[in-house]
Amino acid sequence: RDKAFNEFQMIVCRNVLIYFNQDLQKRVVDLFYASLCTFGFLGLGSKESLRFGGQQESFEEIDRKERIFMKVK
């Protein structure tokens, strides 16, 4: 299992996840979750989502167009 990098307030990863298979997307989203502080922000690309990560319910969508999420749990 990958370990969290730190407790970041914001992580921006735009247009990267679309190149990964579902397993790797889940691994990356789980790592982002572990690396964000509560109420931290995650920015994804316009075609990306959290659907393959196990943490979808732990994020609130802040801006649908810009794909910005806030960690709430």
N, C-alpha and C positions, 0 to 999 in steps of 0.2 A: 504494500500500500504506500502511496506517495504521501509525504508529510507536508503540512501547510508551510507556505513560505514565510508568513508573518501574519499580522492582523492589519490588512490594508483597509483604507477607507474607500478606495475606488480601484477597480480593475477594468481596463478596457481591452477587449479582445475582439476586434471587428474583422469579419470575413476570414476567419481561420477555421472555426469549427466545421464549416461546410465541406472542408477537405478531409475530414476524419470520418471513420466508420462510427456506428452507434456506440460500440463498446468504448472507443477512445473518447468520444464526445462525453459519455457518462463519466469517465475517469477525470477528464479535464474539468467538467462542471462541478464534480465532487471536490476537486482540489481548489477550485475558485471559492466554493462554499466554505471550506475549511480555512481559507486564507483571508476571508473578508470578516471584518468586525461586524457585530450586529448593527443594522441600519447603514451598512456600507453599500456602495453602488457597483453594479456590474453592467458594463456596456457591451452589447453584442452587435453583430452585423445585421443588416436589414432582412436577410433571409435566414437568420439563425434563431433558435429558440432553446428553451430549457427542457423540452419534452423528453429528451433521452437521459437526462440526469435524474438522479433519485431525489433531488432537492427542490423540485418544482414548487411545492407548497410552502417552501421556506423563503420564497421570493415574492415580492409584490411588483407588478408591472407599473412603472412610473410614467413611461412615455412609450406608447405602442409604436409610433412611427420610427423613433430613434432607437428602439429596442433597449431601453434602460430599465433595469430592475433594481430593487432595494431588498437586501437581506433583512427579513423581519423575524426570523426564528433562529 
